[in-house]
Amino acid sequence: MIDIFREIKILKPWPFQDRVLGEVMEYVNSFRDKRLSGVVVAPTGSGKSLMIAHTVYKMARPAIILQPSIELLEQNYEKFTDHGGIATVYSASAGEKNPSSVMFATPGSVAGKGDLFRKMFKIKTLIIDECHYKVKTEKDKNDPDYLGMVLKFIEDLQPDIILGFTATPIRLHTSSYGPTLKMINRTREKLFNDIVSVVQINEIYDKYWKKLEYKMYDFDESKLVLNSARTEFTEESIKIAVNYNHVNNNICKEVLHQFDDMGKKSILIFVDRVENGHTMAKWLNLKGIKAVCIDGTTPKKKRKEYVAMFKRGDYDALINYGTFTTGFDHKKLDCVVLGRPTNSFSMLYQKIGRLVRIDDVVLSGLCIDFCNNIKRLGYIQDITFEKIPGYGWGMFNGDILMTGRPLDMLPRYTKEYLILEAQEKVAKTEYTMIHFGKYKGTLLSEVPTDYLRYCLGTFTFDEPIMMKFKKEAELILK
């Protein structure tokens, strides 16, 4: 077994990364007997790979790091090893299956081996990158809350600690009211109980992101039809709507304009269908724009070669269908084109997120939306994930709550409303049991008075429920 726990020199984290790592270690060190399962919310471009590397190093314990794609695996593994860490790759997609005390793996390759890894390598820590993704089996692909082989692997491995990393800690939950966005720790069948740490987009936008600019085309949505689950548009209606709005023709003209007149040098294009992507690549090449199209059928070796050439500047435009939403890191990218309508905020976020990574030369990035995606779902820099006392965690667009309501229902709740509602709820409830700490769930009258005095002298009482605790504790101590 390879031992990774040696002294290494690792890149110094940014201040917000340092805060996250402190909160993660505080959470990890709180483990006693009950499994910990928590999520770190880290925006695209916040250095998630580096935070994962630091987390593994600081924990200094055997761990498996799961990621849903080979691109993410390579990115995370390289970040870890570039700064002195020793680990192995366990993934058939990468052509390597080498077990060790620290493994970067893809779910399909470790399936059925959890019990073996636990016994042989004493692995009790699991890190899941892009943990909002669900890896499903073919049998259960229509169940939106099924965690598939990842859940089965966890059952076999029996880890003490599970840490998830994601920029979008939300999942689409199907209920009798219709498809509803829910926080990852509030779904019916949930893997994660806690939100450990959050980096807000507005916290890093000015200093750690390229300046985002937008250009939006008019798009007639009348041809779009939601699928039977009302979660996303049907493939057929997307095809009809894109053709009706002449999206692909407009993309070709706009891309030509951006290269010839606006000085763009590197453009990533998301198209609606594979065949349209290859047609577009041929047309752009005829016009003198070096372009290549990649899709799910592109051989892995060829795909890697195309990406490397694009990053070197050998290709001006990289066209893809459903491929580069995660695990694609190219700092010189200066334009993203959205040529496919979506009803998924996570998908929109991931696509625009390819554009935000800072560069010394390319200081801004242009997002061109041909399909009303931003009008439909909002600007990603306006999104926050916040915990409202008495309500819990939610996703907000500005002041408006976006989670916990059916997608086809207009937003109703604001932060102010949720806070007032929680205050009223607390005011109407008699406080009899302590709601926090080592005596949580114990009748207040049975809690040791020394502990009550400690709490009154230590904690702040700015939340309604804490104010209620303070009032009742003081009465007992009189």
C-alpha positions as CSV (number, residue, x, y, z in Angstrom):
1,M,0.0,0.0,0.0
2,I,1.3,3.4,-0.9
3,D,1.7,5.8,2.0
4,I,0.7,9.4,1.0
5,F,1.2,11.0,4.4
6,R,4.6,12.5,4.0
7,E,5.6,16.2,4.4
8,I,4.6,18.0,1.2
9,K,4.7,21.6,0.0
10,I,1.3,22.5,-1.2
11,L,0.1,25.7,-2.8
12,K,-1.1,28.3,-0.2
13,P,-4.9,28.6,-0.3
14,W,-6.7,31.9,-0.9
15,P,-8.3,33.4,2.2
16,F,-11.8,32.1,1.4
17,Q,-10.3,28.6,0.7
18,D,-8.5,28.8,4.1
19,R,-11.8,29.6,5.8
20,V,-13.5,26.6,4.1
21,L,-10.7,24.3,5.1
22,G,-11.0,25.4,8.7
23,E,-14.7,24.7,8.7
24,V,-14.2,21.4,7.1
25,M,-11.6,20.3,9.6
26,E,-13.8,21.4,12.5
27,Y,-16.6,19.3,11.0
28,V,-14.4,16.3,10.5
29,N,-13.0,16.5,14.0
30,S,-16.5,16.5,15.5
31,F,-16.9,12.9,14.5
32,R,-17.7,10.6,17.4
33,D,-19.8,7.6,16.7
34,K,-22.4,8.7,14.2
35,R,-21.5,9.0,10.5
36,L,-20.9,12.6,9.3
37,S,-22.2,13.5,5.8
38,G,-21.8,17.1,4.8
39,V,-21.5,19.3,1.7
40,V,-19.1,22.1,0.8
41,V,-20.6,24.6,-1.6
42,A,-17.8,26.0,-3.8
43,P,-18.6,28.0,-6.9
44,T,-17.0,27.2,-10.3
45,G,-13.6,28.8,-10.4
46,S,-13.1,28.8,-6.7
47,G,-10.4,26.2,-6.8
48,K,-12.4,23.2,-5.8
49,S,-9.7,20.8,-6.9
50,L,-7.2,22.5,-4.6
51,M,-9.6,22.5,-1.7
52,I,-10.1,18.8,-2.1
53,A,-6.3,18.3,-2.2
54,H,-5.9,20.4,1.0
55,T,-8.7,18.5,2.7
56,V,-7.2,15.1,1.9
57,Y,-3.8,16.3,3.1
58,K,-5.1,17.9,6.3
59,M,-7.2,14.9,7.3
60,A,-4.1,12.6,6.9
61,R,-6.3,9.5,6.7
62,P,-7.0,7.0,4.0
63,A,-9.6,8.3,1.6
64,I,-11.4,7.7,-1.7
65,I,-12.2,10.6,-3.9
66,L,-15.0,9.9,-6.4
67,Q,-15.8,12.1,-9.4
68,P,-18.4,11.5,-12.1
69,S,-16.1,12.0,-15.1
70,I,-12.6,11.2,-16.3
71,E,-12.0,14.9,-16.9
72,L,-12.7,15.8,-13.3
73,L,-10.6,12.8,-12.1
74,E,-7.6,14.0,-14.1
75,Q,-8.1,17.6,-12.9
76,N,-8.4,16.6,-9.2
77,Y,-5.6,14.0,-9.3
78,E,-3.2,16.4,-11.1
79,K,-3.9,19.2,-8.7
80,F,-3.1,16.9,-5.7
81,T,0.0,15.4,-7.2
82,D,1.3,18.6,-8.7
83,H,1.7,20.0,-5.1
84,G,3.5,16.9,-3.7
85,G,0.7,14.5,-2.8
86,I,1.0,10.8,-3.5
87,A,-2.1,9.0,-4.7
88,T,-3.3,6.5,-7.3
89,V,-6.0,6.4,-9.9
90,Y,-8.6,3.7,-9.9
91,S,-10.7,4.1,-13.0
92,A,-11.2,1.9,-16.1
93,S,-11.8,5.1,-18.1
94,A,-8.3,6.3,-17.3
95,G,-6.8,2.9,-18.0
96,E,-5.5,2.6,-14.4
97,K,-6.8,0.6,-11.5
98,N,-4.2,0.9,-8.8
99,P,-5.5,0.7,-5.2
100,S,-3.8,2.7,-2.4
101,S,-4.6,4.5,0.8
102,V,-5.7,7.5,-1.3
103,M,-7.5,6.8,-4.6
104,F,-9.0,9.1,-7.2
105,A,-11.8,7.0,-8.8
106,T,-14.9,6.9,-10.9
107,P,-18.0,5.3,-9.5
108,G,-18.3,2.5,-12.1
109,S,-14.8,1.2,-11.4
110,V,-15.1,0.9,-7.6
111,A,-18.6,-0.6,-7.7
112,G,-18.7,-3.8,-5.6
113,K,-15.3,-3.2,-4.0
114,G,-16.3,-1.1,-1.0
115,D,-16.0,-3.9,1.4
116,L,-12.5,-4.8,0.0
117,F,-11.2,-1.3,0.3
118,R,-12.5,-0.9,3.8
119,K,-10.8,-4.2,5.0
120,M,-7.6,-3.9,3.0
121,F,-6.8,-0.2,3.2
122,K,-8.8,0.9,6.3
123,I,-10.6,3.5,4.2
124,K,-13.3,5.3,6.2
125,T,-13.4,8.6,4.4
126,L,-15.2,9.3,1.1
127,I,-15.0,12.5,-0.8
128,I,-17.5,13.0,-3.7
129,D,-16.8,15.8,-6.2
130,E,-19.8,17.2,-8.0
131,C,-21.9,15.5,-5.4
132,H,-25.2,16.9,-6.8
133,Y,-24.8,14.3,-9.6
134,K,-26.5,11.0,-9.2
135,V,-25.1,7.9,-10.8
136,K,-28.0,5.7,-11.7
137,T,-28.4,2.1,-12.9
138,E,-30.4,1.5,-16.1
139,K,-33.1,-0.1,-14.1
140,D,-33.7,2.9,-11.9
141,K,-32.9,5.7,-14.3
142,N,-36.5,7.1,-14.1
143,D,-36.3,7.5,-10.3
144,P,-35.1,11.1,-9.7
145,D,-34.0,10.4,-6.1
146,Y,-32.2,7.1,-6.7
147,L,-28.4,7.4,-6.0
148,G,-27.5,4.2,-7.9
149,M,-24.1,2.6,-7.6
150,V,-22.8,5.4,-5.5
151,L,-25.2,4.6,-2.7
152,K,-24.5,0.9,-3.1
153,F,-20.7,1.6,-2.8
154,I,-21.3,3.6,0.4
155,E,-23.3,0.7,1.8
156,D,-20.3,-1.6,1.1
157,L,-17.6,0.8,2.2
158,Q,-19.4,2.0,5.4
159,P,-17.4,5.2,5.7
160,D,-17.4,7.3,8.9
161,I,-17.1,10.6,7.0
162,I,-18.6,11.6,3.7
163,L,-17.8,15.0,2.2
164,G,-19.4,16.3,-0.9
165,F,-18.2,19.2,-3.0
166,T,-20.4,21.1,-5.5
167,A,-21.2,24.5,-6.9
168,T,-24.9,23.7,-7.1
169,P,-26.2,21.8,-3.9
170,I,-29.7,21.4,-5.4
171,R,-31.6,18.4,-6.8
172,L,-34.8,18.1,-8.7
173,H,-37.4,16.3,-6.5
174,T,-40.7,15.0,-7.9
175,S,-43.7,15.5,-5.7
176,S,-47.5,15.5,-6.1
177,Y,-47.2,19.3,-6.6
178,G,-44.8,18.9,-9.5
179,P,-41.0,19.0,-10.0
180,T,-39.5,20.9,-7.1
181,L,-35.9,22.2,-6.6
182,K,-34.6,21.2,-3.2
183,M,-31.4,21.7,-1.3
184,I,-29.3,18.5,-1.4
185,N,-29.8,18.0,2.4
186,R,-33.6,18.3,2.2
187,T,-34.5,15.7,-0.4
188,R,-36.6,12.7,0.3
189,E,-33.8,10.1,0.0
190,K,-30.8,12.1,1.0
191,L,-27.1,11.2,1.3
192,F,-26.0,14.5,3.0
193,N,-27.3,15.8,6.3
194,D,-25.3,19.0,6.7
195,I,-24.1,22.0,4.8
196,V,-20.5,22.3,6.1
197,S,-19.3,25.5,4.4
198,V,-20.5,27.9,1.7
199,V,-18.5,30.2,-0.6
200,Q,-20.9,32.7,-2.1
201,I,-20.4,33.7,-5.7
202,N,-20.6,37.4,-4.7
203,E,-17.7,36.7,-2.3
204,I,-15.3,35.8,-5.1
205,Y,-16.9,37.5,-8.1
206,D,-14.8,40.7,-8.2
207,K,-11.4,39.2,-7.4
208,Y,-11.4,35.6,-8.5
209,W,-13.7,35.5,-11.5
210,K,-13.4,37.1,-15.0
211,K,-15.8,39.9,-15.4
212,L,-18.9,38.4,-17.1
213,E,-20.6,40.1,-20.0
214,Y,-23.8,39.0,-21.7
215,K,-25.4,39.2,-25.1
216,M,-28.8,37.7,-25.6
217,Y,-30.8,36.9,-28.7
218,D,-34.6,36.9,-28.8
219,F,-36.0,33.4,-28.7
220,D,-39.6,32.4,-29.2
221,E,-40.3,29.7,-26.6
222,S,-43.8,28.8,-27.9
223,K,-42.5,25.6,-29.5
224,L,-40.9,24.3,-26.3
225,V,-42.7,21.5,-24.5
226,L,-41.9,20.1,-21.0
227,N,-41.4,16.4,-20.7
228,S,-43.9,14.2,-18.8
229,A,-42.1,14.8,-15.5
230,R,-42.2,18.6,-16.2
231,T,-38.5,18.9,-15.4
232,E,-36.9,19.6,-18.8
233,F,-37.9,20.3,-22.4
234,T,-38.4,17.3,-24.7
235,E,-35.7,16.6,-27.3
236,E,-38.2,16.9,-30.1
237,S,-39.5,20.3,-29.0
238,I,-35.9,21.6,-28.5
239,K,-35.2,20.5,-32.1
240,I,-38.3,22.3,-33.4
241,A,-37.7,25.4,-31.3
242,V,-34.1,25.7,-32.3
243,N,-34.9,25.3,-36.0
244,Y,-37.9,27.8,-35.7
245,N,-35.6,30.4,-34.2
246,H,-32.7,29.8,-36.7
247,V,-30.4,29.3,-33.7
248,N,-27.6,27.5,-35.4
249,N,-27.5,29.9,-38.4
250,N,-27.3,32.8,-36.0
251,I,-24.6,31.1,-34.0
252,C,-22.4,30.7,-37.1
253,K,-22.9,34.4,-38.0
254,E,-22.3,35.6,-34.4
255,V,-19.1,33.4,-34.0
256,L,-17.7,34.8,-37.2
257,H,-18.4,38.3,-36.0
258,Q,-16.8,37.7,-32.6
259,F,-13.6,36.4,-34.2
260,D,-13.4,38.8,-37.1
261,D,-14.7,42.0,-35.6
262,M,-14.5,41.7,-31.8
263,G,-11.1,40.0,-31.4
264,K,-12.2,36.8,-29.6
265,K,-9.6,34.1,-29.7
266,S,-11.2,31.1,-27.9
267,I,-14.9,30.2,-28.0
268,L,-16.7,27.2,-26.5
269,I,-20.1,26.4,-28.2
270,F,-22.9,24.3,-26.7
271,V,-25.3,23.1,-29.5
272,D,-28.7,21.3,-29.4
273,R,-27.7,18.2,-31.4
274,V,-24.6,16.2,-32.4
275,E,-25.2,16.5,-36.1
276,N,-25.7,20.3,-35.9
277,G,-22.4,20.5,-34.1
278,H,-20.5,18.7,-36.8
279,T,-22.2,20.7,-39.5
280,M,-21.3,24.0,-37.7
281,A,-17.6,22.9,-37.4
282,K,-17.4,22.3,-41.2
283,W,-19.0,25.7,-42.0
284,L,-16.7,27.6,-39.7
285,N,-13.6,25.9,-41.1
286,L,-14.7,26.9,-44.6
287,K,-14.9,30.5,-43.3
288,G,-11.4,30.3,-41.9
289,I,-12.3,29.6,-38.3
290,K,-10.4,26.5,-37.0
291,A,-13.2,24.5,-35.3
292,V,-13.7,21.0,-34.1
293,C,-16.8,19.2,-32.7
294,I,-16.7,16.7,-29.8
295,D,-19.6,14.6,-28.6
296,G,-20.2,11.5,-26.5
297,T,-19.0,9.1,-29.3
298,T,-15.7,10.9,-29.8
299,P,-12.9,8.4,-28.8
300,K,-11.3,9.3,-25.5
301,K,-7.8,9.6,-26.9
302,K,-9.1,11.8,-29.8
303,R,-11.2,13.9,-27.4
304,K,-8.2,14.6,-25.1
305,E,-6.1,15.5,-28.2
306,Y,-8.8,18.0,-29.4
307,V,-9.0,19.6,-26.0
308,A,-5.2,20.0,-25.7
309,M,-5.1,21.6,-29.2
310,F,-8.0,24.0,-28.3
311,K,-6.2,25.1,-25.2
312,R,-2.9,25.6,-27.2
313,G,-4.8,27.7,-29.7
314,D,-4.6,25.3,-32.6
315,Y,-8.4,25.4,-32.7
316,D,-10.3,28.7,-32.3
317,A,-13.7,27.1,-31.5
318,L,-14.6,23.9,-29.7
319,I,-18.2,22.8,-30.4
320,N,-19.8,20.2,-28.2
321,Y,-23.1,18.5,-27.3
322,G,-23.6,17.8,-23.6
323,T,-19.9,17.2,-23.0
324,F,-18.1,20.1,-21.3
325,T,-20.3,21.1,-18.4
326,T,-17.8,20.0,-15.7
327,G,-14.1,19.2,-15.6
328,F,-13.2,21.6,-18.4
329,D,-10.7,24.2,-17.2
330,H,-9.4,26.7,-19.8
331,K,-8.4,30.1,-18.4
332,K,-7.9,31.6,-21.9
333,L,-11.5,31.0,-22.8
334,D,-13.1,34.3,-23.6
335,C,-16.6,33.4,-25.0
336,V,-19.3,30.7,-24.3
337,V,-22.2,30.2,-26.7
338,L,-25.5,28.7,-25.4
339,G,-27.3,27.1,-28.3
340,R,-29.6,24.8,-26.5
341,P,-32.6,25.7,-24.2
342,T,-32.6,24.2,-20.7
343,N,-34.9,24.3,-17.7
344,S,-32.1,23.3,-15.4
345,F,-30.3,26.0,-13.4
346,S,-27.5,23.6,-12.6
347,M,-26.9,22.9,-16.2
348,L,-26.9,26.7,-17.0
349,Y,-24.5,27.4,-14.1
350,Q,-22.1,24.7,-15.2
351,K,-22.0,25.9,-18.8
352,I,-21.4,29.6,-17.9
353,G,-19.0,28.4,-15.3
354,R,-16.5,27.2,-17.9
355,L,-16.0,30.9,-18.6
356,V,-15.2,32.4,-15.2
357,R,-11.7,31.3,-14.4
358,I,-9.3,34.2,-14.0
359,D,-6.4,34.8,-16.3
360,D,-3.6,37.5,-16.4
361,V,-4.4,38.4,-20.0
362,V,-8.1,37.5,-20.7
363,L,-9.9,39.7,-18.1
364,S,-13.5,39.3,-19.2
365,G,-15.7,36.6,-20.7
366,L,-18.7,37.0,-22.9
367,C,-21.7,34.7,-22.7
368,I,-24.0,34.7,-25.7
369,D,-27.4,33.1,-25.0
370,F,-29.5,32.2,-28.1
371,C,-32.3,30.4,-26.1
372,N,-33.6,32.6,-23.3
373,N,-31.8,30.5,-20.7
374,I,-30.6,33.4,-18.6
375,K,-34.0,35.2,-18.9
376,R,-35.7,32.0,-17.8
377,L,-33.3,31.0,-14.9
378,G,-31.5,34.1,-13.9
379,Y,-27.9,35.4,-13.7
380,I,-25.6,33.0,-11.9
381,Q,-23.8,35.9,-10.0
382,D,-27.1,36.8,-8.3
383,I,-27.5,33.3,-6.7
384,T,-26.8,32.7,-3.0
385,F,-27.1,29.7,-0.7
386,E,-28.1,30.8,2.7
387,K,-29.4,29.4,6.0
388,I,-32.4,31.3,7.4
389,P,-32.9,30.8,11.2
390,G,-36.0,28.7,11.7
391,Y,-36.3,27.7,8.1
392,G,-32.9,26.2,7.1
393,W,-30.9,26.2,3.9
394,G,-32.3,27.5,0.6
395,M,-31.2,28.9,-2.7
396,F,-32.0,32.5,-3.4
397,N,-32.0,34.6,-6.5
398,G,-31.4,38.0,-4.9
399,D,-34.0,38.1,-2.2
400,I,-36.3,35.5,-3.7
401,L,-36.3,31.8,-2.5
402,M,-35.9,29.5,-5.5
403,T,-35.9,26.1,-3.7
404,G,-38.8,24.4,-2.0
405,R,-41.4,25.3,-4.6
406,P,-42.6,23.6,-7.9
407,L,-40.7,24.8,-10.9
408,D,-43.9,26.0,-12.6
409,M,-45.0,28.1,-9.6
410,L,-44.0,31.7,-9.4
411,P,-41.6,32.6,-6.6
412,R,-43.5,33.6,-3.4
413,Y,-41.2,33.8,-0.5
414,T,-38.5,36.3,0.3
415,K,-35.8,36.2,3.0
416,E,-37.7,38.7,5.1
417,Y,-40.9,36.6,4.9
418,L,-39.1,33.4,6.0
419,I,-37.5,35.2,8.9
420,L,-40.8,36.7,10.1
421,E,-42.5,33.4,9.7
422,A,-39.8,31.6,11.8
423,Q,-40.1,34.3,14.5
424,E,-43.8,33.9,14.7
425,K,-43.5,30.1,14.8
426,V,-40.9,30.3,17.7
427,A,-43.1,32.9,19.5
428,K,-46.1,30.5,19.5
429,T,-44.0,27.5,20.6
430,E,-43.4,26.7,24.3
431,Y,-39.6,26.2,24.9
432,T,-39.2,23.0,27.1
433,M,-36.3,21.1,25.6
434,I,-32.8,22.4,24.8
435,H,-32.3,22.4,21.0
436,F,-28.5,22.3,20.8
437,G,-25.3,21.0,22.3
438,K,-24.6,17.8,24.2
439,Y,-27.9,18.0,26.0
440,K,-30.0,18.4,22.9
441,G,-33.5,16.9,23.3
442,T,-33.3,17.0,27.1
443,L,-35.9,18.8,29.2
444,L,-34.5,22.2,30.1
445,S,-35.4,21.6,33.7
446,E,-33.1,18.5,33.7
447,V,-30.1,20.2,32.2
448,P,-27.3,20.8,34.8
449,T,-27.3,24.4,36.0
450,D,-23.6,24.7,35.4
451,Y,-24.2,24.0,31.7
452,L,-26.9,26.6,31.6
453,R,-24.7,29.2,33.1
454,Y,-21.9,28.3,30.6
455,C,-24.3,28.8,27.7
456,L,-25.6,32.1,29.0
457,G,-22.1,33.4,29.3
458,T,-20.8,32.0,26.0
459,F,-23.4,32.2,23.3
460,T,-25.1,35.1,21.5
461,F,-28.9,35.4,21.5
462,D,-29.8,37.2,18.3
463,E,-32.0,34.4,16.9
464,P,-35.6,34.1,18.2
465,I,-35.2,30.5,19.4
466,M,-32.0,31.4,21.3
467,M,-33.7,34.4,22.9
468,K,-36.4,31.9,24.1
469,F,-33.7,29.6,25.5
470,K,-32.1,32.5,27.3
471,K,-35.4,33.6,28.9
472,E,-36.3,30.1,30.1
473,A,-32.7,29.3,31.3
474,E,-32.7,32.6,33.3
475,L,-36.0,31.7,35.0
476,I,-34.6,28.3,36.0
477,L,-31.4,29.9,37.5
478,K,-33.3,32.4,39.6
